[in-house]
Amino acid sequence: MKAVRFEKYGDIDELRVEQIAKPQAGPGQVVVAVKAAGLNPGEAAIRAGLLHDAFPASFPSGQGTDFAGIVDEVGDGVDGWSRDDEVVGWATRSSHAEFVVVPADQLVRKPSNIAWEVAGSISVTGPTAFAALRAVQATEGDTLVVSAAAGGVGVLVSQLAVLGGLTVIGTASEQNHDFLRSLGVIPVEYGEGVVGRIRDVATTGVDAFIDCYGHGNVEYGLELGVAPHRINTITDFDAVERHGVKAEGSAQATTQAVLTELLGLIAEAKITVPIDGVFPLDEVRDAYRDLEDGHARGKYVLGLDVVAYPGENEGERAGTDEGSEQAT
């Protein structure tokens, strides 16, 4: 099968698409033919060696966590899954490939009306958003600020918070403001002076802050008067030591129950997952170049047997097949 690999830490050019042995299902395992697999900034950081202390790579290393696909083989002792079942799951540095093998309890059933590229893109961002919102103890009536609110995690945090009855202020570039308004989010331009702009719209103050971008956003939350235990960052881990804020993410919420709940919300069109671009597996370098540019609206996805379409927010997918033409 084809799979994305890298032989050493480095930049995007270290990524290769190689022929390797197709995995086989051992006891308790399932092999899935991958239809779509999402890209995440953390994977780029691992490839670059920036997370070696926490997540060391052994070489040659595979890549990828998110995926959705069709069950190809079921190992001994597995109940509940059969060949040709449509599933969503999570892997350990191996989903950017034509086939992936995972424990049976790392799969959930894919709702039939969710587009493959959407289903294959949420196993990291969805639980991360769920955990971050839970960490800041957000309750109905609170005002929550989300940095990078149009990004892969931020857009899900924002929508879950709106569903929960919170007032959500999202920082983003001007080009994403109308999109955020369509989700019920109050948009604010990021960059110099952002604290003042947030204060202008947060007429009753700010209760909680979720940082999806880093670059000083934790300090912005503190400047706004948010208590450290109600600030969560998914990227600025140094700020956790400096200020005592939280850093809860996918590790605290990646379960079958959480993923099933999120897929249900997408299937019912209660939340949307914008897809900024779908790339063939062979174009994984181009996909990561777009991801690492830092201006995604939602997710980039590797599509295997999924019709590709351009990024730049043209032809975005919203979530369900029925709603896939109307992401904004």
N, C-alpha and C positions, 0 to 999 in steps of 0.2 A: 504494500500500500504506500501511498504518498503521505509524508508527515513533515512538519516543520521542525527543524533541528538547528542547534548552534553548538559549535565546538569549543568556544571560549567566550568570556565576557567581552562585550564591545558594543559597537553601534549597530544600526539596523542592517548594515551590509554583512554582519555575521550570520544572519538568518539564511537558511538553505531549505529547499524543499527536496527531500531525498526519498528514495525507495527503501523501506525497511520491512521487516517481517510483520505481517498482519497479526495482531494479538489473538490469543485463544482464551476462552473462558475457563478459569479454574473453578474450584468449588466456591459457591457463593457469589460468583461473578457473572456479569453480563457484558457481551460485546455489542456495541451499538454502531451502526453505519451512520456517520455524522452527516446531517443535512446542513447545519449552520453552527458556527462557533464564534462567540463574541470575543472582542479584544478589550483588554483592560490596561490602564496605566501601570498597575503593579507588575504586570508581566514584562513591560518594557524596562521597568526599574530592575527587575531580577536579571534580565538579559544584559543590562549594562553593568551589573555587579554592584549596584547601589544598595542592595539589600542582602549582601553576602552573609553578614553576621546573623541575620534573622532567618534567611531562607537561602542557604548555600546551594549552589547548583553542582551536580555531578555531570561530567561530560562523556559522550555527547548528550545534551539535554533536549528534551522535548519542550513543548510550550502549550499553554492554553488550559483554561478551567471551564468556562461556559460551553455548553453544547446542547443541541436537540437533534434527535435522529430516530432511526428505526431499529428495533432490536434485531440483531443478526444471529446471535448464538446465546444460549442460556446454559450456565454451568450447573454441575451437580448441586443439589440442595437448595436450589432457587425456586421459591414459590411466588406466584403472582405476576410473573412476566413470561411472555411467550414470543416466539419469533414473529416479526412484523408489527409488534406493538409500537406505537408512537410515544416517545418519551422525551423528557427534559432532565438534565442531570448536571453533575459537576465532577471534574476530574482533577488530578494533580499533574500539571505540566504535560498534558498529553492530548488535549482535545483538538488542537490544530492539526488534524489528520483525517484521513478518510474513514478510519475506524478507531474506536476507543474502548478500552475495557475498564470497568469500574465495579465496585461492590454493588450488589443489588439494592442496598438501602441508600444509594446515592442517585436514585432515579425516582421520578414521579411521572404520572401520566400527562401527556400533552393534550389540552383541550383542542378539539378538532377545528375550532374557528380561529385559532391564533396562528398567524403567519410563522413559517419556519424561522425566519431570520430574527423575529422578535422572541420566540420561544428559546432560541439558542443564545440569547444575549443577556439574560437576567439572573443567572445563577450566582454571580458575584455582586452586581450592583443592587439587585433586589434585596437580598438579606443584609447587605451593608446599609442600605437606606432604612430598613426595618430596625436594625440594631441602633443606628445613630439616633433615630427619633425616640426610641425607647430610652436611650441613655440620658437624654436631656429632660426626661420626665415631662414631656409636653402633654398638656391637657387642653380640653376645649376652652376657647376664649383667650388662650395665650397668644402672644405675638412672637413668632419665630423668624429669625434671619437665616437664610441659606446662602452661602457663597458658592459661586459657579452653579447657579440654580438651573441652568439649561444643560449641564453636563450629564454624563451617564448616571451617576448617583444622585446628583442634585435634583434632577427632574423627577425622580421617583420619590425622594424625600419630600419635595414640595407638594406633590400630589397627594401623598399619604397624609401629610399634615393638613392640607385643605379638606380632605375627606373627614379628618378628625375634628373639624370645627375650629382650626387655628387660623389666625391672620398670618399669612406668609409673605415676607419681604425677601425677594431674591436678587442677588447681585449678578449681573451679566452684561455682556456687550449690548450696545444699542440695537444691533440687528436681531437680537433674541427677545426684545421687550414685548412685541406684539404676541409672540408665541407664548411667553409666560403669562401675559394677561389672559389669554384664552384658557389657561389652566386655573385661573383664579388667583394668580400670584401678583403681588405688587412689585414691578421691576425697578431696580436702581442700577445706574451705571457704576461699574466697578472702577477702581483706580483712585488716584489722589482725590481727597475730599469725600470719600465714600461714607465715612462715619457721619459727617454732617448731612449728607443726602438721606441716609437712613433715619436720622433723627427727625428730618423734615416730614417723613411719612409715617413714622412710628409715634403717633400722637399720644399714646398711653404708655410709651416705653417699650423696651425689648425684654422678654422673659427668658428666651433661650436662643442659642446660636449653634448652627451646624456648619463646620468648615469643611468644604469639599475641594479646597484649592491650595491651602497653605499660604506662603508669602505674606505673613503678618496678619492673616484674618483672625487668628485666635486673639491677638492683641486688640483688634477692632472690637471683638465681642466684649472683652474686658473694659475697654474704653466706653462702651455703651452701657456699662453697669451690670452686665450679666454675671451672675455668680459662677465661679469656675466649675462647680459640679453640674451646671446646666449648659456647659459648652462641650461639644464633642468635635474632634477633628479626625478625619480619615487619612490625613497625609502629613501633618506637622507633628511628628512624634517628639521632637525636641521640646515643643511647647508643653507637652504633658509633664515633663520633668521640671520645666521652669515655672509653670503656673498651676499645676495640679488639675488640669482639665482632663477630660476623658478621651479615649481613643478606641471606642468600640466599633466593630465593623463585622465583616462577613464571618469571622471566626466565632463570634458570639451568637450568630443567628442562622447559619447555614444548616437547615434541617429540612426534611421532607415536608413537615407541617407548614413552615414558613413559605417555602417555595410553592406549595400547593395553594396556599392562601393568596399569594401574589398572582399566580396564574389565573385564579378565579376572578380576581379584580380586573385583570386585563381582558379575560374572556367576556366579562359583563360590561366592558367599555367604561369601567369606573376610573381606570387609570390608563394612560397611553405611554408607549415606549417609542420615541422617535428614533429612527435608524438613519444615520447621516450618510451611510454608504455601505454597499455590499461588494466584496472583492472575491474573485476566485482564489483558491488556495495558492496557486502559483504566483499570485500578486501580493503575497503577504507583506513584502517590504513596503510596497506602496501604501498598503493599509496602515502599517505602523507609522509611516511618515505623516499621514493625515492625522492619526491619533496623537502623535507626539507634537504636532503643531499646536495643540492645546485649545482648539476652537470648535470642538465637536458639539453638535446639538444631539444629545442622546448618545447612541452607540455606533461603532463600526463593527462589521461582521464579516467573517469569511463564510462564503456560501458555497456549498458543495451540492451541485444539481439544483441550486436556487438561482433564478434569473437575476442577474446583476443590474443595478441601476446606479446612476451617478450620485455623488455626494453633493455638497453645496446646498443641501436641503431641497434638492429637486427630486420629486417622486418619493418622498419619505413614506415610511410605513408607520402607522399609528399604533398597531397592536393586533387587532382582529383582521381577518381577511376582508370582512365586510367594510371595515373602516380604514383600510390601508391606504386609501388615496387622500386621507384628510388628517395629516399629522399636526397641522397648525391651525 
